[in-house]
Structures are given as structure tokens and as C-alpha cells.
Amino acid sequence: MNRAQRRAHARLWPILVLVLLSVSAAALVAKARIDSAAIEAVAVLAGDE
């Protein structure tokens, strides 16, 4: 691996880590919202508003 490839590789890793963290955080938020909506829907159907 030459110097340019190493430099590009070193520049790419932080970006990939940030993208992975962003996607993971978005997935957790989406899951929490879906769970919350499901709980609310069950409460409404049960008449417990």
C-alpha cells in the first residue's frame, strides 16, 4: 500500500465510523418511536387513553 492509499484509507475510517454511528442511532430512535406508537395504539384500543 503506497502513501496515497494509506492517506486515503486513514481519511476514510473516521467517516465510516461516523456513518455507522449515525445509522445505529437512527435505528434506535426509529425502534423507540415504533415501540411507543405500538404501546399507544394498544392503550387506545383498550380504552385506556
C-alpha contacts under 8 A as a table, 3 or more apart, distances in Angstrom:
res1	aa1	res2	aa2	distance
1	M	5	Q	6.01
1	M	6	R	6.49
2	N	5	Q	5.40
2	N	6	R	6.28
3	R	6	R	5.10
3	R	7	R	6.12
4	A	7	R	5.08
4	A	8	A	6.14
5	Q	8	A	5.11
5	Q	9	H	5.99
6	R	9	H	4.97
6	R	10	A	6.01
7	R	10	A	5.10
7	R	11	R	6.15
8	A	11	R	5.05
8	A	12	L	6.08
9	H	12	L	5.08
9	H	13	W	6.43
10	A	13	W	5.73
10	A	14	P	7.64
11	R	14	P	6.53
11	R	15	I	7.33
12	L	15	I	5.36
12	L	16	L	6.29
13	W	16	L	5.09
13	W	17	V	6.16
14	P	17	V	5.06
14	P	18	L	6.14
15	I	18	L	5.15
15	I	19	V	6.16
16	L	19	V	5.08
16	L	20	L	6.09
17	V	20	L	5.07
17	V	21	L	6.14
18	L	21	L	5.09
18	L	22	S	6.05
19	V	22	S	5.05
19	V	23	V	6.12
20	L	23	V	5.21
20	L	24	S	6.10
21	L	24	S	5.07
21	L	25	A	6.05
22	S	25	A	5.15
22	S	26	A	6.08
23	V	26	A	5.08
23	V	27	A	6.10
24	S	27	A	5.10
24	S	28	L	6.25
25	A	28	L	5.13
25	A	29	V	6.19
26	A	29	V	5.12
26	A	30	A	6.06
27	A	30	A	5.06
27	A	31	K	6.08
28	L	31	K	5.08
28	L	32	A	6.16
29	V	32	A	5.10
29	V	33	R	6.17
30	A	33	R	5.09
30	A	34	I	6.11
31	K	34	I	5.08
31	K	35	D	6.08
32	A	35	D	5.11
32	A	36	S	6.03
33	R	36	S	5.02
33	R	37	A	6.05
34	I	37	A	5.09
34	I	38	A	6.09
35	D	38	A	5.06
35	D	39	I	6.18
36	S	39	I	5.17
36	S	40	E	6.14
37	A	40	E	5.03
37	A	41	A	6.04
38	A	41	A	5.04
38	A	42	V	6.21
39	I	42	V	5.18
39	I	43	A	6.20
40	E	43	A	5.02
40	E	44	V	6.16
40	E	49	E	7.91
41	A	44	V	5.10
41	A	45	L	6.12
42	V	45	L	5.07
42	V	46	A	6.04
43	A	46	A	5.04
43	A	47	G	6.10
43	A	48	D	5.13
43	A	49	E	5.79
44	V	47	G	4.98
44	V	48	D	5.91
44	V	49	E	5.20
45	L	48	D	7.73
46	A	49	E	8.00
